[in-house]
Amino acid sequence: MLPFRSEIRNSPTQPTIKIFLSDESLDERIKKHLEHFKEIEDIEICDSIAQNRACESITIYLKDDVDINKMKQSIDSSLWWYFEEDLVD
């Protein structure tokens, strides 16, 4: 099982990136880890009500004029690094 999954969500008000973690106990740690990105406006931990999904997700709101595709790639790379480092420790 992968440690996380990310998706771009195109909402009517603002596109977001959703992160679904395999281990929801890490939500707060991952939120803190992502706060170093200057392109991120806000990060929320939200309850997920969709079927066949994690009970919680991390929603990332980007600042205006940020390329969401590039940010998703950057966030994914950062999270892979995070989980690789965590597994080594």
C-alpha positions as CSV (number, residue, x, y, z in Angstrom):
1,M,0.0,0.0,0.0
2,L,1.3,3.4,-0.9
3,P,1.8,5.9,2.0
4,F,-0.3,8.6,0.2
5,R,-2.3,9.5,-2.8
6,S,-2.8,13.0,-4.2
7,E,-5.4,14.5,-6.6
8,I,-6.1,17.8,-8.2
9,R,-9.7,19.0,-7.5
10,N,-11.1,21.6,-9.8
11,S,-13.7,23.3,-7.6
12,P,-15.7,26.2,-8.8
13,T,-14.1,28.6,-6.4
14,Q,-10.5,27.5,-6.3
15,P,-8.6,24.5,-7.5
16,T,-7.1,22.5,-4.7
17,I,-4.8,19.5,-4.1
18,K,-6.1,16.7,-1.9
19,I,-3.8,14.4,-0.1
20,F,-5.1,11.1,1.2
21,L,-2.8,9.3,3.7
22,S,-2.7,5.6,4.4
23,D,-2.0,6.4,8.0
24,E,-4.3,9.2,9.1
25,S,-2.4,9.6,12.4
26,L,0.2,11.4,10.3
27,D,-2.2,14.2,9.1
28,E,-0.8,16.8,11.5
29,R,2.8,15.9,10.8
30,I,2.3,16.1,7.0
31,K,0.4,19.3,7.3
32,K,3.4,20.8,9.2
33,H,5.8,19.4,6.6
34,L,3.9,21.1,3.8
35,E,3.9,24.5,5.4
36,H,7.4,25.3,4.0
37,F,6.0,25.8,0.5
38,K,5.6,29.5,-0.1
39,E,3.1,28.9,-2.9
40,I,0.6,27.4,-0.4
41,E,-2.0,29.8,0.9
42,D,-3.7,27.4,3.4
43,I,-3.8,23.8,4.5
44,E,-6.8,22.1,6.1
45,I,-7.5,18.6,7.5
46,C,-11.0,17.7,6.4
47,D,-13.4,14.9,7.0
48,S,-13.9,12.9,3.8
49,I,-17.5,11.6,3.1
50,A,-16.9,9.9,-0.2
51,Q,-17.2,6.1,-0.4
52,N,-14.0,4.0,-0.7
53,R,-11.8,6.9,0.5
54,A,-9.9,7.7,3.6
55,C,-11.9,9.2,6.5
56,E,-9.8,12.3,6.3
57,S,-7.9,14.2,3.7
58,I,-5.5,17.2,3.6
59,T,-6.7,20.0,1.4
60,I,-4.2,22.4,0.0
61,Y,-5.2,25.8,-1.2
62,L,-2.7,27.6,-3.5
63,K,-2.0,31.2,-3.9
64,D,-3.2,33.0,-7.0
65,D,-1.3,32.4,-10.3
66,V,0.5,29.2,-9.0
67,D,0.7,26.4,-11.5
68,I,-1.3,23.6,-9.8
69,N,0.2,20.8,-11.9
70,K,3.8,21.9,-11.0
71,M,2.8,22.3,-7.4
72,K,1.3,18.8,-7.3
73,Q,4.6,17.4,-8.7
74,S,6.6,19.3,-6.1
75,I,4.3,18.3,-3.2
76,D,4.4,14.6,-4.4
77,S,8.2,14.7,-4.6
78,S,8.4,16.2,-1.1
79,L,6.1,13.6,0.3
80,W,8.0,10.8,-1.3
81,W,11.2,12.2,0.2
82,Y,9.4,12.5,3.6
83,F,8.3,8.9,3.7
84,E,11.6,7.6,2.5
85,E,13.4,9.5,5.2
86,D,10.8,8.3,7.8
87,L,11.3,4.7,6.8
88,V,15.1,5.0,7.1
89,D,14.9,6.5,10.7
